[in-house]
Amino acid sequence: MKGFCYIVLIIGFFIFFQQNPVYAVIFIGIFIAGYLYVKSKRSGSSGGVFGFMKGNPQAQDGKFNDIMTLMMLQQLFSNSPSHPSERQSDSSKEKGKEEQIEQTKQEVLELLDE
């Protein structure tokens, strides 16, 4: 029965959206803001309206550190230069850069092993 009510509401929203899309978007915005307000009041969190979305801060810090490490390693291992105008035709400079990158890779891998 609950699913049937949701289906009727969705169909009604689409019909309303076809007649006047601006009011439909405003209606959905008000509905979402009201839902977030009620949800924050029910959870009793001290973080304000979006306090229930915070979750466990320690787990988020660990995930953030993992993502940052992954992004740094991707930039380190990428072979394409960031700007095409920075390409150098001198092979000795390219070899020097490659050696520096390889050295940095090894340092990062050593730090990750610790």
ChimeraX commands (.cxc) that place a marker at each C-alpha (Angstrom):
marker #1 position 0.00,0.00,0.00 radius 0.5
marker #1 position 2.86,2.33,0.83 radius 0.5
marker #1 position 4.49,1.61,-2.54 radius 0.5
marker #1 position 1.22,2.33,-4.33 radius 0.5
marker #1 position 1.01,5.73,-2.60 radius 0.5
marker #1 position 4.55,6.57,-3.71 radius 0.5
marker #1 position 3.73,5.61,-7.29 radius 0.5
marker #1 position 0.61,7.83,-7.25 radius 0.5
marker #1 position 2.67,10.73,-5.83 radius 0.5
marker #1 position 5.36,10.32,-8.51 radius 0.5
marker #1 position 2.79,10.22,-11.32 radius 0.5
marker #1 position 1.03,13.26,-9.87 radius 0.5
marker #1 position 4.32,15.13,-9.67 radius 0.5
marker #1 position 5.12,14.37,-13.34 radius 0.5
marker #1 position 1.68,15.62,-14.41 radius 0.5
marker #1 position 2.16,18.78,-12.34 radius 0.5
marker #1 position 5.70,19.19,-13.75 radius 0.5
marker #1 position 4.41,19.07,-17.35 radius 0.5
marker #1 position 1.90,21.83,-16.65 radius 0.5
marker #1 position 4.19,24.18,-14.74 radius 0.5
marker #1 position 7.84,23.13,-14.24 radius 0.5
marker #1 position 8.88,26.20,-12.21 radius 0.5
marker #1 position 6.31,25.61,-9.50 radius 0.5
marker #1 position 7.11,21.91,-9.48 radius 0.5
marker #1 position 10.81,22.58,-8.83 radius 0.5
marker #1 position 9.94,25.10,-6.11 radius 0.5
marker #1 position 7.57,22.58,-4.54 radius 0.5
marker #1 position 10.26,19.87,-4.51 radius 0.5
marker #1 position 12.79,22.32,-3.00 radius 0.5
marker #1 position 10.39,23.22,-0.20 radius 0.5
marker #1 position 9.63,19.55,0.38 radius 0.5
marker #1 position 13.34,18.63,0.64 radius 0.5
marker #1 position 14.09,21.57,2.96 radius 0.5
marker #1 position 11.16,20.59,5.20 radius 0.5
marker #1 position 12.28,16.97,5.24 radius 0.5
marker #1 position 15.82,17.97,6.27 radius 0.5
marker #1 position 14.45,20.25,8.98 radius 0.5
marker #1 position 12.18,17.54,10.42 radius 0.5
marker #1 position 14.96,14.94,10.18 radius 0.5
marker #1 position 17.39,17.17,12.08 radius 0.5
marker #1 position 14.84,17.86,14.81 radius 0.5
marker #1 position 14.04,14.17,15.22 radius 0.5
marker #1 position 17.67,13.11,15.41 radius 0.5
marker #1 position 18.32,15.69,18.12 radius 0.5
marker #1 position 21.76,16.45,16.76 radius 0.5
marker #1 position 23.56,19.59,17.81 radius 0.5
marker #1 position 25.03,20.08,14.34 radius 0.5
marker #1 position 22.14,22.11,12.98 radius 0.5
marker #1 position 20.01,21.23,9.97 radius 0.5
marker #1 position 22.67,19.08,8.32 radius 0.5
marker #1 position 24.02,17.59,11.55 radius 0.5
marker #1 position 22.59,14.14,10.84 radius 0.5
marker #1 position 24.70,13.89,7.68 radius 0.5
marker #1 position 28.02,14.21,9.48 radius 0.5
marker #1 position 28.37,10.58,10.51 radius 0.5
marker #1 position 31.46,9.29,12.27 radius 0.5
marker #1 position 34.20,11.95,11.92 radius 0.5
marker #1 position 37.04,9.48,12.52 radius 0.5
marker #1 position 35.92,7.21,9.70 radius 0.5
marker #1 position 35.54,10.19,7.39 radius 0.5
marker #1 position 39.05,11.42,8.21 radius 0.5
marker #1 position 40.47,8.01,7.34 radius 0.5
marker #1 position 38.56,7.92,4.06 radius 0.5
marker #1 position 39.67,11.45,3.24 radius 0.5
marker #1 position 43.31,10.55,3.89 radius 0.5
marker #1 position 42.99,7.49,1.68 radius 0.5
marker #1 position 41.48,9.54,-1.13 radius 0.5
marker #1 position 44.19,12.20,-0.86 radius 0.5
marker #1 position 46.91,9.55,-0.93 radius 0.5
marker #1 position 45.35,7.95,-3.99 radius 0.5
marker #1 position 45.12,11.29,-5.78 radius 0.5
marker #1 position 48.75,12.11,-5.01 radius 0.5
marker #1 position 49.90,8.73,-6.29 radius 0.5
marker #1 position 47.85,9.13,-9.48 radius 0.5
marker #1 position 49.47,12.48,-10.15 radius 0.5
marker #1 position 52.87,11.05,-9.37 radius 0.5
marker #1 position 52.51,8.08,-11.72 radius 0.5
marker #1 position 50.84,9.93,-14.59 radius 0.5
marker #1 position 53.09,10.31,-17.63 radius 0.5
marker #1 position 51.23,13.08,-19.43 radius 0.5
marker #1 position 52.40,16.66,-18.79 radius 0.5
marker #1 position 49.84,19.08,-17.44 radius 0.5
marker #1 position 50.47,21.64,-20.19 radius 0.5
marker #1 position 51.49,20.74,-23.75 radius 0.5
marker #1 position 53.61,23.91,-24.01 radius 0.5
marker #1 position 55.88,22.58,-21.24 radius 0.5
marker #1 position 57.19,19.70,-23.36 radius 0.5
marker #1 position 60.94,19.69,-23.63 radius 0.5
marker #1 position 62.80,18.35,-26.62 radius 0.5
marker #1 position 66.12,17.91,-24.81 radius 0.5
marker #1 position 66.51,14.24,-23.91 radius 0.5
marker #1 position 68.93,14.91,-21.04 radius 0.5
marker #1 position 66.38,17.09,-19.27 radius 0.5
marker #1 position 63.72,14.41,-19.81 radius 0.5
marker #1 position 66.01,11.74,-18.36 radius 0.5
marker #1 position 66.71,13.96,-15.37 radius 0.5
marker #1 position 63.00,14.40,-14.80 radius 0.5
marker #1 position 62.39,10.67,-15.15 radius 0.5
marker #1 position 65.11,9.93,-12.60 radius 0.5
marker #1 position 63.65,12.48,-10.22 radius 0.5
marker #1 position 60.17,10.95,-10.63 radius 0.5
marker #1 position 61.54,7.46,-10.07 radius 0.5
marker #1 position 63.34,8.62,-6.93 radius 0.5
marker #1 position 60.16,10.26,-5.64 radius 0.5
marker #1 position 58.21,7.07,-6.39 radius 0.5
marker #1 position 60.67,5.04,-4.37 radius 0.5
marker #1 position 60.49,7.50,-1.46 radius 0.5
marker #1 position 56.68,7.37,-1.46 radius 0.5
marker #1 position 56.70,3.58,-1.60 radius 0.5
marker #1 position 59.14,3.45,1.32 radius 0.5
marker #1 position 56.94,5.81,3.33 radius 0.5
marker #1 position 53.86,3.71,2.56 radius 0.5
marker #1 position 55.66,0.52,3.65 radius 0.5
marker #1 position 56.35,2.02,7.09 radius 0.5
marker link #1:1,2 radius 0.2
marker link #1:2,3 radius 0.2
marker link #1:3,4 radius 0.2
marker link #1:4,5 radius 0.2
marker link #1:5,6 radius 0.2
marker link #1:6,7 radius 0.2
marker link #1:7,8 radius 0.2
marker link #1:8,9 radius 0.2
marker link #1:9,10 radius 0.2
marker link #1:10,11 radius 0.2
marker link #1:11,12 radius 0.2
marker link #1:12,13 radius 0.2
marker link #1:13,14 radius 0.2
marker link #1:14,15 radius 0.2
marker link #1:15,16 radius 0.2
marker link #1:16,17 radius 0.2
marker link #1:17,18 radius 0.2
marker link #1:18,19 radius 0.2
marker link #1:19,20 radius 0.2
marker link #1:20,21 radius 0.2
marker link #1:21,22 radius 0.2
marker link #1:22,23 radius 0.2
marker link #1:23,24 radius 0.2
marker link #1:24,25 radius 0.2
marker link #1:25,26 radius 0.2
marker link #1:26,27 radius 0.2
marker link #1:27,28 radius 0.2
marker link #1:28,29 radius 0.2
marker link #1:29,30 radius 0.2
marker link #1:30,31 radius 0.2
marker link #1:31,32 radius 0.2
marker link #1:32,33 radius 0.2
marker link #1:33,34 radius 0.2
marker link #1:34,35 radius 0.2
marker link #1:35,36 radius 0.2
marker link #1:36,37 radius 0.2
marker link #1:37,38 radius 0.2
marker link #1:38,39 radius 0.2
marker link #1:39,40 radius 0.2
marker link #1:40,41 radius 0.2
marker link #1:41,42 radius 0.2
marker link #1:42,43 radius 0.2
marker link #1:43,44 radius 0.2
marker link #1:44,45 radius 0.2
marker link #1:45,46 radius 0.2
marker link #1:46,47 radius 0.2
marker link #1:47,48 radius 0.2
marker link #1:48,49 radius 0.2
marker link #1:49,50 radius 0.2
marker link #1:50,51 radius 0.2
marker link #1:51,52 radius 0.2
marker link #1:52,53 radius 0.2
marker link #1:53,54 radius 0.2
marker link #1:54,55 radius 0.2
marker link #1:55,56 radius 0.2
marker link #1:56,57 radius 0.2
marker link #1:57,58 radius 0.2
marker link #1:58,59 radius 0.2
marker link #1:59,60 radius 0.2
marker link #1:60,61 radius 0.2
marker link #1:61,62 radius 0.2
marker link #1:62,63 radius 0.2
marker link #1:63,64 radius 0.2
marker link #1:64,65 radius 0.2
marker link #1:65,66 radius 0.2
marker link #1:66,67 radius 0.2
marker link #1:67,68 radius 0.2
marker link #1:68,69 radius 0.2
marker link #1:69,70 radius 0.2
marker link #1:70,71 radius 0.2
marker link #1:71,72 radius 0.2
marker link #1:72,73 radius 0.2
marker link #1:73,74 radius 0.2
marker link #1:74,75 radius 0.2
marker link #1:75,76 radius 0.2
marker link #1:76,77 radius 0.2
marker link #1:77,78 radius 0.2
marker link #1:78,79 radius 0.2
marker link #1:79,80 radius 0.2
marker link #1:80,81 radius 0.2
marker link #1:81,82 radius 0.2
marker link #1:82,83 radius 0.2
marker link #1:83,84 radius 0.2
marker link #1:84,85 radius 0.2
marker link #1:85,86 radius 0.2
marker link #1:86,87 radius 0.2
marker link #1:87,88 radius 0.2
marker link #1:88,89 radius 0.2
marker link #1:89,90 radius 0.2
marker link #1:90,91 radius 0.2
marker link #1:91,92 radius 0.2
marker link #1:92,93 radius 0.2
marker link #1:93,94 radius 0.2
marker link #1:94,95 radius 0.2
marker link #1:95,96 radius 0.2
marker link #1:96,97 radius 0.2
marker link #1:97,98 radius 0.2
marker link #1:98,99 radius 0.2
marker link #1:99,100 radius 0.2
marker link #1:100,101 radius 0.2
marker link #1:101,102 radius 0.2
marker link #1:102,103 radius 0.2
marker link #1:103,104 radius 0.2
marker link #1:104,105 radius 0.2
marker link #1:105,106 radius 0.2
marker link #1:106,107 radius 0.2
marker link #1:107,108 radius 0.2
marker link #1:108,109 radius 0.2
marker link #1:109,110 radius 0.2
marker link #1:110,111 radius 0.2
marker link #1:111,112 radius 0.2
marker link #1:112,113 radius 0.2
marker link #1:113,114 radius 0.2
view
